[in-house]
Amino acid sequence: MITLVQRVQKAQVTVAGEVVGAIAQGLVLFVGVEAGDTELDADATATKVAALRIFPGRTPTDLAVGDVGGGCLVVSQFTLAAELRHGNRPDFTAAAPPAPAEALYLRVAEQLAQKVLPVATGRFGAAMQVELHNDGPFSVVLTVRGGKVVARSGPPS
């Protein structure tokens, strides 16, 4: 599971002219579910996101989203699973099929809500317009496999 986490001042998702999810200060999570991802991956993603200290306090990265009274806007984004090594057209074969992808994306949102965070979502499978006011900007990529956070790939050797 790949999640792009962005710290925002506010954000909203619109589908066909209707706002379907919105938050004030908090985090936008673009969640890419890959084939083979499980509930353990969704749970680990939510746990890590809720604990991320990426809001300023005594230091620039001192507080978690709950510490600042922030919310989470969770948006499914299968394009994060794109493979770009060959050719110029993204290959999405690593993305999970729709049914398990939707269930796992919603599980991330549910697990965040269980941590007593305000949570809003986009609409799975819809053409969404996401408006956000990135704060910083501050964006991080979180990758979870086998229920554990894994290191991002380093520079080529």
Long-range contacts (C-beta under 8 A, 24 or more apart in sequence): 1-31, 1-32, 1-33, 1-34, 1-37, 1-41, 1-42, 1-45, 1-104, 1-108, 1-143, 1-144, 1-145, 2-31, 2-32, 2-34, 2-80, 2-81, 2-141, 2-142, 2-143, 3-29, 3-30, 3-31, 3-32, 3-45, 3-49, 3-80, 3-108, 3-141, 3-142, 3-143, 3-144, 4-29, 4-30, 4-32, 4-77, 4-80, 4-139, 4-140, 4-141, 4-142, 5-29, 5-49, 5-52, 5-54, 5-139, 5-140, 5-141, 5-142, 6-30, 6-132, 6-134, 6-137, 6-138, 6-139, 7-54, 7-55, 7-134, 7-135, 7-136, 7-137, 7-138, 7-139, 8-73, 8-132, 8-133, 8-134, 8-135, 9-133, 9-134, 9-135, 10-132, 10-133, 11-73, 11-130, 11-131, 11-132, 11-133, 12-73, 12-130, 12-131, 12-132, 13-73, 13-75, 13-120, 13-121, 13-122, 13-123, 13-128, 13-129, 13-130, 13-131, 14-128, 14-129, 14-130, 14-131, 15-122, 15-123, 15-126, 15-127, 15-128, 15-129, 16-126, 16-127, 20-121, 20-122, 20-123, 20-126, 20-128, 21-73, 21-75, 21-120, 21-121, 21-122, 21-123, 22-73, 22-120, 23-70, 23-71, 23-72, 23-73, 23-118, 23-120, 24-70, 24-71, 25-68, 25-69, 25-70, 25-71, 25-135, 26-65, 26-68, 26-70, 26-71, 26-72, 26-73, 26-118, 27-52, 27-54, 27-65, 27-70, 27-71, 27-72, 27-73, 28-72, 28-73, 28-75, 28-130, 28-132, 29-72, 29-73, 29-74, 29-75, 29-108, 30-75, 30-77, 30-80, 31-74, 31-75, 31-76, 31-77, 31-80, 31-104, 31-105, 31-108, 32-76, 32-77, 32-78, 32-79, 32-80, 32-81, 32-95, 33-76, 33-78, 33-81, 33-95, 33-96, 33-100, 33-101, 33-104, 33-105, 34-81, 34-94, 34-95, 34-96, 35-93, 35-94, 35-95, 35-96, 35-97, 36-96, 37-96, 37-100, 37-104, 37-144, 38-104, 38-147, 39-104, 39-107, 40-146, 40-147, 41-104, 41-144, 41-145, 41-146, 41-147, 42-104, 42-105, 42-107, 42-108, 42-111, 43-107, 43-111, 43-147, 44-144, 44-147, 44-148, 44-149, 45-108, 45-111, 45-142, 45-144, 46-107, 46-108, 46-111, 46-112, 46-115, 47-111, 47-115, 48-142, 48-144, 48-149, 49-108, 49-112, 49-142, 50-112, 50-115, 50-117, 52-140, 54-138, 54-140, 65-117, 66-115, 66-116, 66-117, 70-117, 70-118, 71-117, 71-118, 71-119, 71-120, 72-109, 72-112, 72-117, 72-118, 72-119, 72-120, 73-119, 73-120, 73-121, 73-122, 73-132, 74-105, 74-108, 74-109, 74-112, 74-119, 74-120, 74-121, 74-122, 75-121, 75-122, 75-128, 75-130, 76-101, 76-102, 76-105, 76-122, 76-124, 76-125, 98-124, 98-125
